[in-house]
């Protein structure tokens, strides 16, 4: 029986910063200009083959509205990693990141988590309200990487998810936790995981499950 590690990564940020669009671009390579905001939360799963482990990562896309904050906090308590997202054309969404960091720290120990800060809507660079240096400074304070992305064009989306998946896995390994893993009961299922889409490769291979 082979162990498969299960990890949870929560995506947080203001409403309309593009959290769902970022996830859709990564998982489905699609972008929809107009869509309804996430209500509550949405969960997606992707499988990764690292050099020494098989890992299922559940991405939890949260609603940005205040009324769903309690639900978001419930999932932050169980998170292994967090993706912080703001809109580079909207200063207020950048300011909210500090508030979200406080919420994360209340529910988890932030430095034990995989973490990445994303500035979305790079395709609207001419309307920028948050400069790159501001994002880099905040990421430096959080000891994480800052990446500017575009859900619309797909620019640096894969880089962002490669970063957060690897960082979250490494933090998990350092923590020595084993209570969030489960075992596959037959080798056929294991082979299925290993042979699916492996186009997104860094130190690991990723595939949908």
C-alpha positions as CSV (number, residue, x, y, z in Angstrom):
1,X,0.0,0.0,0.0
2,X,1.4,3.4,-1.0
3,X,0.8,6.5,1.1
4,X,-0.7,9.5,-0.6
5,X,-0.3,12.8,1.3
6,X,-3.4,15.0,1.4
7,X,-2.8,18.8,1.8
8,X,-5.2,21.8,1.7
9,X,-4.4,25.2,0.2
10,X,-6.9,28.0,0.8
11,X,-7.2,30.9,-1.7
12,X,-8.1,34.2,0.0
13,X,-8.5,37.8,-1.1
14,X,-11.1,40.5,-1.7
15,X,-14.2,39.9,-3.8
16,X,-13.5,40.3,-7.6
17,X,-9.7,40.1,-7.4
18,X,-9.9,37.0,-9.6
19,X,-9.4,34.1,-7.2
20,X,-11.7,31.8,-9.2
21,X,-10.3,32.9,-12.5
22,X,-6.8,32.2,-11.4
23,X,-7.8,28.6,-10.3
24,X,-9.8,28.0,-13.5
25,X,-6.8,29.1,-15.6
26,X,-4.5,26.8,-13.8
27,X,-6.7,23.7,-13.7
28,X,-8.7,24.1,-17.0
29,X,-6.7,26.7,-19.0
30,X,-9.9,28.7,-19.4
31,X,-10.9,32.3,-18.7
32,X,-14.4,33.8,-18.5
33,X,-14.7,37.6,-18.6
34,X,-17.9,37.8,-16.6
35,X,-19.0,35.4,-14.0
36,X,-20.8,35.3,-10.7
37,X,-18.7,35.6,-7.5
38,X,-18.1,32.4,-5.5
39,X,-20.8,31.8,-3.0
40,X,-19.3,30.2,0.2
41,X,-16.4,28.2,-1.3
42,X,-15.4,25.8,-4.0
43,X,-13.1,22.9,-3.8
44,X,-10.8,21.5,-6.5
45,X,-8.3,18.6,-6.4
46,X,-5.0,18.1,-8.2
47,X,-2.5,15.3,-7.8
48,X,1.3,15.9,-7.8
49,X,4.1,13.4,-8.0
50,X,7.1,14.7,-6.1
51,X,10.4,12.9,-6.1
52,X,9.7,11.1,-2.9
53,X,5.9,11.3,-2.4
54,X,2.5,11.3,-4.1
55,X,0.4,14.2,-3.0
56,X,-3.2,15.3,-3.4
57,X,-3.7,19.0,-3.0
58,X,-7.2,20.3,-2.4
59,X,-7.5,23.9,-3.5
60,X,-10.2,25.8,-1.6
61,X,-11.5,28.9,-3.4
62,X,-13.1,31.1,-0.9
63,X,-15.7,33.9,-1.3
64,X,-14.3,37.4,-0.6
65,X,-17.5,38.8,0.9
66,X,-17.5,39.7,4.6
67,X,-20.5,37.5,5.3
68,X,-18.5,34.4,4.4
69,X,-15.5,35.2,6.6
70,X,-16.5,32.8,9.3
71,X,-16.6,29.9,6.8
72,X,-13.2,31.0,5.4
73,X,-11.7,31.0,8.9
74,X,-12.9,27.4,9.4
75,X,-10.9,26.2,6.5
76,X,-7.9,28.4,7.4
77,X,-7.6,26.4,10.7
78,X,-7.1,23.2,8.6
79,X,-4.9,24.8,5.9
80,X,-1.4,23.6,5.0
81,X,-0.9,26.5,2.6
82,X,-2.5,29.8,1.6
83,X,-2.6,31.8,-1.6
84,X,-3.1,35.5,-1.0
85,X,-4.5,37.4,-3.9
86,X,-5.0,41.1,-4.7
87,X,-5.8,43.2,-7.8
88,X,-2.9,45.4,-8.9
89,X,-5.3,47.9,-10.2
90,X,-7.2,48.3,-6.9
91,X,-5.2,49.6,-3.9
92,X,-7.9,48.7,-1.4
93,X,-7.5,45.0,-2.3
94,X,-3.8,45.2,-1.4
95,X,-4.5,46.9,1.9
96,X,-6.9,44.1,2.8
97,X,-4.1,41.6,2.6
98,X,-2.8,42.7,6.0
99,X,-6.2,42.1,7.5
100,X,-6.3,38.6,6.0
101,X,-2.8,37.9,7.4
102,X,-4.1,38.7,10.8
103,X,-7.0,36.3,10.3
104,X,-4.6,33.6,9.1
105,X,-2.4,34.1,12.2
106,X,-5.4,33.8,14.5
107,X,-6.4,30.5,12.9
108,X,-3.0,29.0,12.2
109,X,0.7,29.7,12.6
110,X,1.5,31.6,9.4
111,X,5.1,30.7,9.2
112,X,4.2,27.0,9.3
113,X,2.2,27.4,6.1
114,X,3.1,27.3,2.5
115,X,2.5,30.9,1.4
116,X,2.6,32.9,-1.9
117,X,1.4,36.5,-2.6
118,X,-0.2,37.0,-6.0
119,X,-0.9,40.4,-7.7
120,X,-3.5,39.6,-10.3
121,X,-4.5,41.4,-13.6
122,X,-1.0,41.9,-14.9
123,X,-2.7,42.4,-18.3
124,X,-4.0,45.7,-17.0
125,X,-0.5,47.0,-16.1
126,X,-1.3,50.4,-17.6
127,X,-4.0,50.8,-14.9
128,X,-1.7,49.7,-12.1
129,X,-2.4,51.2,-8.6
130,X,0.0,49.0,-6.6
131,X,3.6,49.0,-7.8
132,X,5.8,45.9,-7.9
133,X,8.0,47.1,-5.1
134,X,5.1,47.3,-2.7
135,X,4.2,43.7,-3.4
136,X,7.8,42.5,-3.0
137,X,8.1,44.4,0.3
138,X,5.0,42.8,1.8
139,X,6.1,39.3,0.5
140,X,9.5,39.9,2.0
141,X,7.9,40.6,5.4
142,X,5.9,37.4,5.1
143,X,9.0,35.4,4.0
144,X,7.3,34.3,0.8
145,X,7.4,34.8,-2.9
146,X,5.6,37.6,-4.7
147,X,4.4,36.8,-8.2
148,X,2.4,39.1,-10.6
149,X,0.0,37.0,-12.7
150,X,-2.8,37.4,-15.2
151,X,-5.7,35.0,-15.1
152,X,-6.9,36.4,-18.4
153,X,-3.7,35.7,-20.4
154,X,-2.3,32.9,-18.2
155,X,0.9,34.7,-17.6
156,X,2.9,33.2,-14.7
157,X,-0.1,31.2,-13.5
158,X,1.8,27.9,-13.6
159,X,4.8,29.5,-11.9
160,X,2.5,30.6,-9.1
161,X,1.0,27.2,-8.5
162,X,4.3,25.4,-8.8
163,X,5.6,27.7,-6.1
164,X,2.7,27.2,-3.7
165,X,2.5,23.4,-4.2
166,X,6.2,22.9,-3.6
167,X,6.4,25.3,-0.7
168,X,3.4,23.7,1.0
169,X,4.8,20.2,0.5
170,X,8.2,21.2,1.9
171,X,6.6,22.9,4.9
172,X,4.6,19.7,5.5
173,X,7.6,17.5,5.3
174,X,9.5,19.7,7.8
175,X,6.6,19.7,10.2
176,X,6.7,15.9,10.4
177,X,2.9,15.7,10.3
178,X,1.3,12.4,9.2
179,X,-2.3,12.8,10.3
180,X,-3.5,14.2,7.0
181,X,-2.4,11.3,4.8
182,X,-4.2,8.2,3.6
183,X,-3.2,5.0,1.8
184,X,-4.3,3.7,-1.6
185,X,-5.6,0.2,-1.3
186,X,-4.7,-1.1,-4.7
187,X,-1.8,-0.6,-7.2
188,X,-4.2,0.1,-10.1
189,X,-5.4,3.3,-8.5
190,X,-1.8,4.3,-7.8
191,X,-0.9,3.7,-11.4
192,X,-3.8,5.9,-12.5
193,X,-2.5,8.8,-10.5
194,X,1.0,8.4,-11.8
195,X,0.1,8.2,-15.5
196,X,-2.3,11.2,-15.8
197,X,-1.4,14.6,-17.3
198,X,2.2,15.5,-16.4
199,X,2.6,18.6,-18.4
200,X,3.2,20.9,-15.4
201,X,6.6,19.8,-14.1
202,X,9.0,21.4,-11.6
203,X,10.4,19.0,-9.0
204,X,7.0,17.4,-9.3
205,X,4.4,16.3,-11.8
206,X,0.8,17.5,-11.5
207,X,-2.4,15.9,-12.7
208,X,-6.1,16.2,-12.0
209,X,-7.8,13.5,-10.1
